[in-house]
Amino acid sequence: MSPTIFREDGFRFYFFSREEPRMHVHVQGQNGEAKFWLEPMIEVAQHIGLSRREITEALSLIQEHENDIRKAWCKHFSH
């Protein structure tokens, strides 16, 4: 299961239900995907196929929606 948190500017932001416990978010774009750590700070964990510009855009959206992503993480993984 990989619930979508939100979609914006051609990106889908989501979690995988059965993955490591460190808080992070996955991002899918038209050309690839990436994983961003949220702790201890927001940074790229890994990516494939996304351009530097797409990574920067996704990072900016994560920073903009950080509180919503954290709330969604806590809600989803508290079950």
C-alpha positions as CSV (number, residue, x, y, z in Angstrom):
1,M,0.0,0.0,0.0
2,S,1.3,3.5,-0.9
3,P,-1.1,6.2,0.2
4,T,-0.9,9.5,-1.7
5,I,-0.4,12.5,0.6
6,F,-0.9,15.1,-2.2
7,R,-0.3,15.9,-5.8
8,E,1.1,19.2,-7.1
9,D,3.0,20.5,-10.2
10,G,3.1,17.1,-11.8
11,F,4.5,15.3,-8.7
12,R,2.8,12.7,-6.5
13,F,4.0,12.6,-2.9
14,Y,3.4,9.3,-1.0
15,F,4.5,6.7,1.5
16,F,5.1,3.0,1.3
17,S,3.3,1.3,4.1
18,R,6.0,-1.3,4.8
19,E,9.3,0.4,4.8
20,E,11.9,1.7,7.2
21,P,10.8,3.7,10.3
22,R,12.9,6.9,9.6
23,M,10.5,9.6,8.5
24,H,10.6,10.1,4.8
25,V,8.5,10.8,1.7
26,H,8.6,9.4,-1.8
27,V,8.0,11.6,-4.9
28,Q,7.0,10.5,-8.3
29,G,7.4,12.7,-11.3
30,Q,7.0,12.2,-15.1
31,N,10.6,11.3,-15.6
32,G,11.5,9.4,-12.4
33,E,11.2,9.2,-8.7
34,A,13.0,10.2,-5.5
35,K,13.0,9.6,-1.7
36,F,13.5,12.4,0.7
37,W,14.4,12.1,4.4
38,L,12.5,14.4,6.7
39,E,14.7,13.7,9.7
40,P,17.1,14.9,11.0
41,M,16.6,17.4,8.1
42,I,15.0,17.4,4.7
43,E,17.4,16.0,2.1
44,V,17.5,13.7,-0.9
45,A,18.0,10.1,0.1
46,Q,18.0,8.7,-3.4
47,H,16.6,9.5,-6.9
48,I,16.5,8.1,-10.4
49,G,15.5,9.8,-13.6
50,L,14.6,13.2,-12.2
51,S,16.6,16.2,-13.3
52,R,18.3,18.6,-10.9
53,R,15.5,21.1,-11.5
54,E,12.8,18.5,-10.7
55,I,14.7,17.5,-7.5
56,T,14.8,21.2,-6.5
57,E,11.1,21.6,-7.3
58,A,10.1,18.6,-5.3
59,L,12.3,19.7,-2.4
60,S,10.6,23.1,-2.4
61,L,7.2,21.5,-2.3
62,I,8.2,19.2,0.5
63,Q,9.4,22.2,2.5
64,E,6.2,24.0,1.8
65,H,4.0,21.1,2.9
66,E,6.3,19.7,5.6
67,N,3.7,20.0,8.4
68,D,1.1,18.2,6.3
69,I,3.5,15.4,5.4
70,R,4.5,14.9,9.0
71,K,0.9,14.8,10.1
72,A,0.0,12.3,7.4
73,W,3.1,10.2,8.4
74,C,2.0,10.1,12.1
75,K,-1.6,9.3,11.2
76,H,-0.7,6.6,8.7
77,F,2.0,4.9,10.8
78,S,0.2,5.1,14.2
79,H,-2.1,2.2,13.2
